[in-house]
C-alpha cells in the first residue's frame, strides 16, 4: 500500500509569523540606531571615559592586589593613586618635552615670515615640475580631480574640527564627567555591571553577563594594541626625522604618535605639517618625505595595524579593514574607532553561543 503523503501545509518563509518577526526586528534595529544617533555626543563622552578606565585598569589591578602591612589597598584607593600617578606622568612628560616644544615653536615663529615669502616660489616650482613632467592629458585630469577632492575633504574636515572645538568650549563642564565616569568604571566595575544587568530579564542575565565579560576583554586588548601602534608611530617618525636633520623632529614625532590614535586618516593629518615644513626647506626633501609617508601609511594601515589588532583580538585583517570602512560610513571617526572592538565582541559572543549549542546538555 502506498504511503499517504501528509496534507499538513509546510511552513513558509513568507508566513505572517515570519514576516511579523522580521518587521519587528527591523523596527527595533531602526529604533536602536536612531537612539544611538541622538545620544552620540553622550556616547563619545562615555567612550573617552572607557578608554581612560582601560588605560588605568592595569595599575589599579596591581595596586589593589598589594598589601601595606596588614592593610589591603581598596580598589577605590587604588584608582585614586592611579589617577595621581597619571597626572604626575603627564606633568613629567610636559616638563620633559616643553623645552624642546618651546624651542621648536620659537624657531617656527622666527622663520614664519621666511616661509611665507618662499611659499609662492615653492608653488611655482611644483607647478613647473608638474607641467614639464610629460604626464598624459587623461592622467592629468584624474590627478587634478583627486587633488581637488583631497583639498575639499581636508577643508571639510578642518571646518568640522573647528566646529567641534568651538562647540566643545561651551561643553567644557561636561568634559569633567569623563574622569568621574572613568573612576567609577575602573574602581567599581562589578557594581556598574550589576546595575546594567538589573534591567535584563532573569532568563537572559547569565548570557548578558558572559557577553559583558567578552566585551570587557576585547576592549582591554584593543586599547593596548592602539597604544602600541601610537608608540611605534612616535618612535619611527621621530627617529626618521632626526636622521634627516629635520627641524621640530620631536614635536612632529609626538604629533604623529597622537594623531595615530585616529584610525586610517590620523597618520595623514600627522604627516601634512611634516611634509609642508620639509617642502619649505627643500623640494627634494619634501618629495622624499611625502613618498616615505605614503609608504609608511600603506604599510601601517594595510599590514601592521591589521596584524597587531588581529593578533590581539583574534580576527582576520580583512575583517578589520572592512569594519573600519563600514564604521566610518555610519558614524565617521568614532565609528572607525569602535568598529573593530564591536565586531570582535560580536565574534566572541557568537563563538561562545555556538560552543554552548555544540556541547552536550546534561
N, C-alpha and C positions, 0 to 999 in steps of 0.2 A: 504494500500500500504506500503510495507516495506521501511523503511528509507534507503537511499543510503549512504553507508559509504564514507567518504572523501578519495579522491585519493591523497591528498597532502602528500608528504613524511614527516615523523616525524623527528624532529631534532635529530641528532645522536651525542653522546659524542665524537665520533671519526671523526666528521666532520672537513674539512680543517680549518674552522674558529676557532674551539675549540683547535685543535692541534697547530695552529699558536699562539694562546694566551698563551698556556702552554709553548711552546718553548720560546716565547718572555719573559715570566715571569721567566723561568729558566735562560735565558741569563742575564737578569737584576739582578737577585739574585746572580748569579755567579760573575758578574762584581762587584757588591757591596761588596761581601765577599773578592774578590781579592784586591779591593781598601783598605778595612779595614786592610787587612793583610800587604799591602805595607806601610801604614802610621801608623802602630801600635805604633811605638815609639812616634810619634806626638800625637796620641790618649792617650797614657799614660801620657804625659805631660799635655794635656788638662784635663784628668781625675783628676790629682793631683790638678790642679787649681780649678776645680769644687768642689772637696772635701774641699779645703781651703775656697772657697767662701761660701759654705754652713755652715762651722764652724763659719764664721764671720757674716753671714746674720742676726741672731737674735740680735746681738749687734748693727749692722748698722740700722736695723729696729727701735730699741728702741731709738737710738741717733737721727736719722733723724725725729722722731716724737716729739722731745722735742724742747723747745724754750729757748734761753738765752736772757731774757728780751724781746725785740721786735724782736730779730733776731731768725730765724729758721736755724738750722744746715742743710746744704745741704747734699745730700747723699754722694757726693764725700768727703766732710769734715768728715762725719761720718765714711766713710771707712778708711780714714787716721787715725782717732782716734782709730778705731778698730784694725788696724794693729799695732799701737803703743802700745795699751793695750796687744795685743798678744805677742809682743816682751818683754814687761815688765813681763807678767806672765811666759813666758818661762825662762827669766833670773832669776826670783824669784824661780822657780822650780829648776833650776840648782844650784843656791846658797843654797837652802834648802837641796837638795839631795847630792850635791857634797861632803860634808864631809863624809857622810856615804858611798858613792860610792868609794871615795878615800881610806877610811879605809878598805873597802872590797877588793879592788884591792891590797892594800899593804899586807893584810893578805894572799891573794891568791898567791902573788909572794913569800912571806915568806914560804908558805907551799908547793910551787910547786915542789921543789926537793923531799920533803917527799912523795907527791902524785905520783911522777914518780917512786920512789922506791916501793911504795905499789901497784902500778898498776899490775905488774906481779903476785903478790900474790893474788890480787883480781880476776884476770882472772883464776888463778889456782883453787881458791876456787869455783868459779862459774862452772868451768869445772867438778870438783869433785862432786859438788852437782847435776849437770845435769846427770852425769854418774851413780850416786847412787840413782837417783830418781825412777828407775824402770819403765821408760817410754817405752811402746811397740815400737818395731823397726819401724813399719809402721808410728806411730805417730811421731817418731824421724825424719823420712825422711821429713814429712810435716813441722815440726818445723824448721829443718835446712834449708829447701828450703825457708821458709818465712823469716828467719833471713838473708839469703844471699840476697834475693830480697830487703829486707828493707835496708841492707847495700849498695847495688848497687843504690837504689833510693836516699838515703841520699848523697852518694858520687856524684851522678849526679847533685843533687840539689845544693850541695856546689860548684861544678865546675861552674854551671850556675850563682850562686850568685857572685863568684869571677869574672867571665867573665863580668857580668853586672857592677860590681864595677869598674873594670879597664876601661871598655868602658865608664862608666859614668864620670870618671875623665877627659876624653877628651871632654865631653859634659857639663862640669860644667857651661859654659857660658849660654848654652841654659836653664839650670835649673833656671836661674834668670828670665826667662819668666813666670815661674809658678806664683809668687806673682803678676806680672804685669797683667797677664790674670785674676787672681782671683780678683784683684782690679776692672777691668772693669766689670767682671761678677756681682760683688756684688754692685757696685756703679752705673752702667748704664745698668742694665739688660733690661729695655724696648727698648733702642736703639739697643742692641745686638739682641733681638728678632726681631725687625723691620728689621734689616739687614739680618737676616736669612730668614724672610718671603718675602723679596723683590724678591727672586728667585723663589717663588711659583706662579703658575698661579692664577689669581684673584678668580676663582671658587673654588679653594682649600684653599684659605688663611684662611677663618673662621675655617675650620676643623683643619688646621695645627696649628693655634693659640690655639685652645682648647686642641690639643694634647700636645703642649709645656707646657701649664698650668698643665696638668696631670703629665707630666714627671717631672716638677719642684717640684710639691708637693710630688711625690713618692720619688725622690732623697733626698729631705729635711728630710722626715721621716726615710729613710734608713740610712742616716748619723747619725741621732740622735740615732737610735737603735744600730748602731755599736759602738758609743761612750759609750752607756750604757753597752754593753757587755764587752768592754775593761775595763771599770771601775770595773765591777763585777769581772772579772778575776784578776785584780790587787789586789783588796781587799781580795778575797778568798785565793789567793796564798800567799800573804804577811802575812796574819793572820795565815794561816796554817803552814807556815814555821817558823814563830815566836813561835807558840805553841809548835813545836817540837825542839826548840832551834837550828835552822839551821843557819849556818853562811851565811852571804851575803843575808839575807832574804829580805831586802828592794830592793837591786839591782836585785835579781832574780824575785821578785814580779813585779817590773817595767818592766823587760824583758818579763814576761808572759803577762802583760797587753798590751804592744806594739805589740808583735807578734800575739796577738789575733785578730788584725785587718786583718790578712791573714786568710780567711775562711778555716775551717776544718783542714788544716795541720799546721796552725800557732801555735796552742797550743802544737803540737808535738815538733816543733823546740824550743819553750819556755820551754818545760819540760825536754829536753835532758840534758842540763847542770845541772839542779836541781837534777835529778836522778843520774847523774855521780858523782857530788860532795857528794851526800848522800851515794853512794856506797863506795867512798873512806873513808868516816868516819866510816860507819858501814854497813855490808851486809844486816842485817835485816832492818835497817832504809831505805836503798836504795830500797829494795824489797817492803817495805810498801808504800813508796812514789810512786814507779812505779805503784803498784796496785791502789793507790789513784788517780794518774794522769790518768790512763786508765779509771777509773770510772768517774772522772770529765769530761774527754773528751767525753765519751759516753753520759753522761747526758747533757753536754753543746751542743754538735753537733746534738743530736737526739731529745732533748726536749726543752732546754732553748732557743737556737738560733732560731729554727723554730717557737716557741711560741712567742718570742719577735718580730721577724721580721713579722710573720704572723699577730700579733695584730696591729703592726704599719702600715703594708702595706695592710692588708685585703686579704691575700691569704693563702691557706691551707699549713700547714707544709710539706705535701708530695710534693706539687708543688715546695716548696723552696728547698728541698733536691734534687729532680730531676733536678732543674735548676742549682744548684751548680755542679752536676756531669756532665751535658751536657756542661756547660760553661767551665769547666776545660778541657774537651776533645777537645774543639775547640780552646781556647785561653789561656790555662794554668791558672795561678793565677789571672791575670787580668780578664779573663773570669769568674772565680768564683766570683770575687768581683762585677762585673757589671751584672751578670746573673739575680740575684733576682730583682733589680730595673727595669731592662729591661722587665722581664716577668710581673712585677706588672704594669708597664706603659702600656704594650700591653693590659693587662686585663682592665685597666681603660678606654683606648681608645675604645676597643670593647664594653664595657658596655655603654659608652656614645653613641656610634653609634646605639646600639640596642634600647636604650631608645628613641633616636630620631626617629628611624624607627617605634617604637610602639606608639609614641604619635600621636594623630590625627592632620592631616595637616589642617591649616586654609583655 
